[in-house]
Amino acid sequence: GGQAGAISTVERFTGLPINHVIVVGFTGLTSIVNDLGGLTLNNPTPLKNCSYPGGIKVSFPGGNISLNGTTALEYVRVRDCDTDIQREERQQVFLSAIKSKIVSPSLMWKAPWNGADLVGALSTDMSTIDLAEFGWLEMNLSQSKADHWVLAGSPVTYNGIDYIQNDPAASAAQLKAFLGKH
């Protein structure tokens, strides 16, 4: 169902209104990371000798790693050595590192240009003004675990695809806590 289907599913599942959607694509990622002078992040899942398109093998140790544009693209795209869930976690770590780098004091003066490059890698239904306001709000969020919620569930694989099977009672409790309705 595309973006509209994703919005409808999340709204039905959580009961929360979804006002906008942002899809982060791989287009432009290499140049964004290179324009930022590279990126350092804390890799949660070590990867060793993973097959990658073009017949190459890539490896990333656990812990702090430094990436240039090419290795950043490999890091977020490689999918042969771990689960879809672990890859999504890596991608979230990557996006947090990009955000931190773009708004770091040493690069703040370049933020409008870096932000423009980043917007080129996004697909969204938000206006430019809404996106700028969202960027300002996101910039002011901490990177604490309290800012990121993943609903409770258990990993399952169906037809070779990884899913999280929801735990309705635990998810309901999480949603209540998120909304401040203990």
N, C-alpha and C positions, 0 to 999 in steps of 0.2 A: 503493500500500500504506500510505499514511499514515505515522504515526510509527514503527510497528512495521516497515514495509517499508523506511523510511530507515535504521533501526538495522541491520536484517539486511543491507542492501546495503553499508553502510560496514564492518560486521564482516567480511563475505565479501571485500570488496575489499582491506582493509588488514590483516586478521588481528588487529586490535586489538579487545578487548572494549569494547562501548559499554554503559555502565551506566544512563544516563539521557539524556533529550532535553529541550531547552528550545526552544520555538518563540516567537519574539518577534513579536507582532502590532502592527498600527497603532493599535488601540483604546487610547485614553488617551495617545497620544504627544504630542498638542498640549498637553494640560494638564501633563504631566510636564515638558516643556521650559519652558513658561511658569512653572511652580512653581519651577524651578531658576533663573529669572531670565534665560533664554535660554542659548544655547550657542555657543561659538566652536570651529571645527574647521578643519583644513587639507584643503580640497577637492582631491583628486588629479586630477579631470577637469573642466575648464571646460565649462559647458553654456550654450547661447545660444538663446533663443527656442524653447524646447521646448514642444510642445503638452501641456496638462495638462487633466484632466477639468474640465468646466464652461466650456470654451471659452477658457481663459486661456493665456497663454504665460509660461513661467518661465525665468529665467536665473540662473546661479551662476558667478562667475568662479573660476578656479583659485587656489589658495593659501588664506590665512586668510579665513574668512567668518564672520559672526555670523548666527545664526538665532533667530527666535522660534518659538512653537509651530506657527503656520500655515506659515511657510517651511520649518521642519524637516520637516513632513509632506510638503510638495511635494518637498523635496530627496531624501528616501528613496523616494518613490513614482514620481517622473517616470521615464518609460522610453522616451521618444520620440526622444532625441537621441544615445544611445550604446548600447552592447551590454548584455546581461544581466550579463555578467561585470563590466563597469565599474560598473553599478548595484549589484551585490553588494559590490564594493570600497567604494563610497560608503557603503553601509549598515554595513559593518564599521567604517569610520572614524567614522561617526555613533555606533555603539554604544560604541566606545572613548572617544569624547568624553563621552558620557552617564556612563559609569563614572567617568571622571576627575573630572567635575563633582560627582557624587554623593559621592565620597570625598575631595573637596578639603578642606583644613583650614578654609576659610571656611564650608563647608556641612556639615562632619562632624557638628555638633550636630543637624542636621536629618535625618541619614542614615536613622534608622528610619522617618520619615514618607515621605521620598523613596523609600526602598526599598519601602515598602508600595504607593505609587503605581505604581512600576515593576513590581512583582509582578502588579498587575492587568492589565498588558499582556502577561503571559507565559502560555503553556500548557505545563505540564510534568507529568511523572510523578513528580517529586521531592516528598518531604514538606516541610513548612515548615522543619523542623530541617535537613534535607539542603540545602535551598535557601539557608538562612542560612549554613551551613558553606561552601557553594560560593561565596557572595558574599564571605565573609571571605577565602577562598583567592584568588579573582579579584582582590579589592582589593589583595592583597599581591603580585600579579604586576606586573612592569614592563610598559611598553608597547613593549618592544623587538621587533624583527622575530623574535627567537629564540622569542618566545612565540606566534607565529602561523605556522602551516605551511599551505602550499597545495601539493598534490602536482603534480608536473611534468606538463605536457601542452601541447597546441596547441589554440587556439580553432578551433572549427568551427561552422557553422550548418547545422541540419537542420530542414526544414519551418518556417523562420522563427524557430527557437529556438536560442539560443547554448548550446554545450556546450564542455567541455574534453575532448579526446580524450587519454586517458592515455598516458604514456610509461612502460611497465612497468619497464624497467631503471632509469630515473632515479627513479621512485617508490619502488622497492624500496630503492635507496640512501638516499633521504630517510627512509624508515621506519626503516632500520637506524640512521641518525644520530639520529633522534628518540628511539629506544629505547636509545641509547648503545652500540650494537653495531657499531662502526666496522669 
